[in-house]
Amino acid sequence: MLVLHLLNRLLAALVALVVIAAGVVTVVEVVRWALAMSPWVVPWRDWGQTLSTITADDGRLLVVSGVAAAVGLLLLVFELKRRRPDGLPTSPLLEGVSTVASRRGVASAATTAARSVSGVTDARAGVRRGTVSVDVSTRARGEGKALAPEVRAAVQQSLDDLEIVRRPKVKVDVKEAG
């Protein structure tokens, strides 16, 4: 998702720069035309003569139109693509005020809760699609199955404390270190 978000931002910046450059060149060219000066960058007179000879079925016109339509469609797809919400809605502290817990904050709370369980040596958590996934490491051999429910309970308690409206499922994976 981060790649699409970054690509969307880069495309938007690129389009903005092209529009700004085209605007600056247009203003300079119009001023030069008004002062009866020769063109600065764009040979308008030559273009006018060339464009007056182009017909609607000209191959060059069709290619340029196709590329412009493809770029426009690509930009439209990136803009309309639904992106993942940045946070999880929580119970409002004040009436009429929306509050959210960031995905990173929820993952951090879950990691802290998992690390607080006795026997856990390391924990990492991530939040995706309504699920909090917690990977836990322990040195206690044969205790992995017994440790998972304790970690799940601790993580669920931390999610309850955050008052998340639609509480995500908690998935715990315990790995025993050798």
DADA-V49187 format. One record per run of one state. SS is the DSSP state (A for helix, B for strand, O for the rest). FROM is the first residue (numbers start at 1). TO is the last residue. Records with the same first field share a line. If there is no record, write none. Layout:
# DADA-V49187
SS=FROM-TO ; FROM-TO
This chain:
# DADA-V49187
O=1-1 ; 35-43 ; 52-58 ; 81-86 ; 91-98 ; 116-119 ; 129-130 ; 139-143 ; 163-163 ; 165-168 ; 177-178
A=2-34 ; 44-51 ; 59-80 ; 103-115 ; 144-162
B=87-90 ; 99-102 ; 120-128 ; 131-138 ; 164-164 ; 169-176
